[in-house]
């Protein structure tokens, strides 16, 4: 953990908390921020650090949606015990979240050397920000926004869950952006697509954070920056979630599309000028 100071951990925690659930790519913004602070983005402990502080953001989701999660887990538990309870949508939804997480776990484990190696480049981040913007804009235009959360199906969950692979392989694409865009293409309304993105992110991001924990602390040294970054991420992410759900209920994703295009173009310029090391 010697590569990251407490001050840098606070900054990274804020960046993670703000961007984890906004469709702008938290991984991309973390890598850009690390590059600006001359932190080696391909260092194993740094890669692990960024994965672990995501757990703070996930904790914010668990707290924000606590009642929903308790309701879904309760229905799942009743369904496991009583066959006549398995018709309930919440029981089915719990299984769908589990099923939809399997593809990203398989790809994540199989492609780990690529994810932590060549694909960790800021050139990939810049390109993914721009390409992902195109997908998000097209999805918002194509989607008919006519289906709510209660209308979701196993097919929806699997397609939206599998779209997380895009963000896993191409940092900058955005997990939230990919999942929300896929939900919109499936004609979910913006709030339903956003909430589905939140729920599907819980097992994937929690698993990634716990898996990387050994690398984040295994090198020895002070783990205080890791703790600080995670706590800051939790606090900021909670506020970010509340804001995003209110925003998408009244607005399109166009502001995020424009922002991503600007950041992607600026990142290309900084890399091309040699200001940032890819």
N, C-alpha and C positions, 0 to 999 in steps of 0.2 A: 504493500500500500504506500510505499515511499514516493511513488510517482505523483500522488495527489495530496495536496495540503488541505487543511480544514477550510480555508477560505475558498479554495477551488471546489471543494465538496459542496459548500453552500450554494455556489453559483450553479453547479451541475444539478443539485437537488431542485433548485428553482426551475431550471430549464426542463428537467424531467417532469416535474409536477405540472407545469403549464402545457407541455406538448404531448404527453403520453396519450391523452384521449382526444385531443384536437387532431383533425386529419391533416397534419403538417409534418409528421415524422419526428418522433422523439429521438430515435436513434440518429437520424440525420443531423438534428440540431445539437445533440450531445457531441457528435463527432466534429462538427463545425466549431463548437465552443472549445472542445479539447484542443483542436488545431490552433485556434486563436491564442490559447493559453500555453502553447508549446508542450502539451501533454501528448506522449506518443500514442496515437489512436489504435495501433496494432499491438501494443503491449498487452500480454495475456492478463495481467492483473487489472489493467484499465478496462479491457473488454468485459471482464468479470464484474468490475465495479458498476459499470453502466447497467448490467443485467440485474444486479442485486438491488440497486436503489429503485428499480421498477416495483419491487415488493412494497415499497412505501406507497406508491400510486395505487397498487392493487388493494392495499389495506384501506385506502380512501374509498374505493369502490365498494368493498365489503361493508364499510360503515354506512355509506350513503344509501346503498340498496339493501340494508340489513333486513328490513321487513319482507322485501320481495324474496330474498335468499332463504330466509327462514320458512316462508310459505312454500317455496319450491322444494326445499329439502324435506319439509314435513310431508308434502304430497308424495315425494319419492319414497320416503320411508314407509308411508301407509301402503303405497302400491307394492312395495317389496313384500310386505306382510299379508296383504289382502288382495286377491286377484280382482275383486269387484271394484277396487279403487284405481285400477290401471287405465281407465278411460279418461281420467282427468288430464287436462292439457299440461298442468304443471309437472305431473309425473312424467309424461312423455318428454317435456322440455328438458328435464334434468338429464335424461338419457341422451337426448340430442346434443347437449353441450359436451357430454363425454365422448360420444361418437365423433363429433366435429373437431375435437382436439387431437384425435389420433393422427390424421395426416400431417399436421404441422410438427408433431413430436417426431414422427418417423423421418421426415425431411430434415428437421433440425439436427438430429443425431447423425444422420448419414452425411450431411453436407457441412458439418461443423468445421473441418479444415478450410473449406472455401469461405465460409461465413467469417471466420476469424482471420483469414488471409487475404486473397485477392479481392474479395467482395467488400472488404472493409475500407476500400479506397474512397477518398472524398470525390473522385471523379464519378464513381458509381452513385454516390449520394446526389450529386448535382444532376446527373442524367435521370435518376429515379424521381427526383422532385418534379421535374418537368414532365416526364412521361406520365407519372401518377396524376398530375394536374389535368392532363388530357382525359384520362379515364374518369376522374371525378366530375369534370364538366359534362362529359357525354352522358354519364349515368344520371346526373341531376336533370338533364334535358329529356332523356329517354323515359325515365321512371314516371309512372302515372300516380304514384303516391296514394294509392287507394286501399292498401292493406295495412291493418294495425297489428299490434303485437300478438293478439289472440288468434290471428289468421296465419301465423307462421307454421311451417311444417318441417319434417325431417329433411326434405330436399333443401329448403331454405337454409337450415342450420349447417348442413354439410357444405353447401356452396360458399356460404359466408365464412364458415370456419376454415375451409381450405384456402380461401383467398389470403389468409394470414401468411401463407407461404411466400407470396410476392414480397411482403415486407421483410420476411426473414432472410430471403436471399438477396434482396436489393435494398439496403438501408437508404432511406430517403423516400421510398415508396409510401411508407406509412401504413402501419397495421390498421389504425382507425380509418384511414382513407380507403384502403382496399376493402375492408369489411363493410363500411357504410356505402361505398359505391356499389358493391355487389348487392347489398340489400335494396338499394334504389332501383337497380336493374331488374330485380325481382318484384318490383312494384310496391315494396313496403314504403310507408310514409317516412319522413325524415326522423321523427321521434322514435318510431319502431326500429328503424335501421340502426339508429344510434344506441338505443338500449340493448339491442341484440349484440352489437359490437362490444359493449361493456361486458355483458355476461359471458360471451365467448372468449374474451381476453383474460378472464380470471384464472382458469386452470393453466392456460398456455404461459402467461407471464409469470405466474407464481412458480410453476415448474422450472422455467428458465432461470429465475432468480435463485431458487434453492439449489439447482444443479451447478450454477456458477459460483456459489458461495465459497466452496472449497478453494477455488482459484483466487478469489478476492482476498481471502485471509490466509491462504496457505503459504504465502511468501514471507509471512512474519511481519514484524513491525507494528506500528500503531494502527488499530482498526477504528479509531475515533472518526476519521474522515468518512468511513463507510457508514457508521451509525448516524453521523450528522447529515450526510446526503440523503439517507433513507427517511429520516424524520422530516427534513425540509420538504422532500418529495411528497410525503403524505399530506402535510398541511396545505401545500400549494395545489396539489391534485384535487383535493376535496372541493376547494373553491372553483377550480377549473371545470369539474363535472357539473356542479350546480349551474354555472354560467352557460355551458354548452347546451344543456337540455333546454334551457329557456331560449337560447339563441335559435336553435334549429326548429323550434316550434313556430317561429315567425319569419325565418329568413332561409334563402337558398345557401348553397355552399360556394357561391361565386367569390366571396371575399377570401376564402381559404385558397381557392384556385389561383387568384391573382397574387396573393402573398407567396404561394409556393413558386410560381413562375419567377417572381422577383428574386427570391432567395436563391433559386437554382441558377439563374442568369448571373447574379452577383458572385456566387460561388465559382462558377466557371471562369469569371473574370479574375478573381483573386488567385485561383490556381494557375491560370494562364500567365499571370503577371509574376508568379513566383512568391506572392505574399504568403500563401499557405502551402504547406507541404502535404501532398496527397497521402 
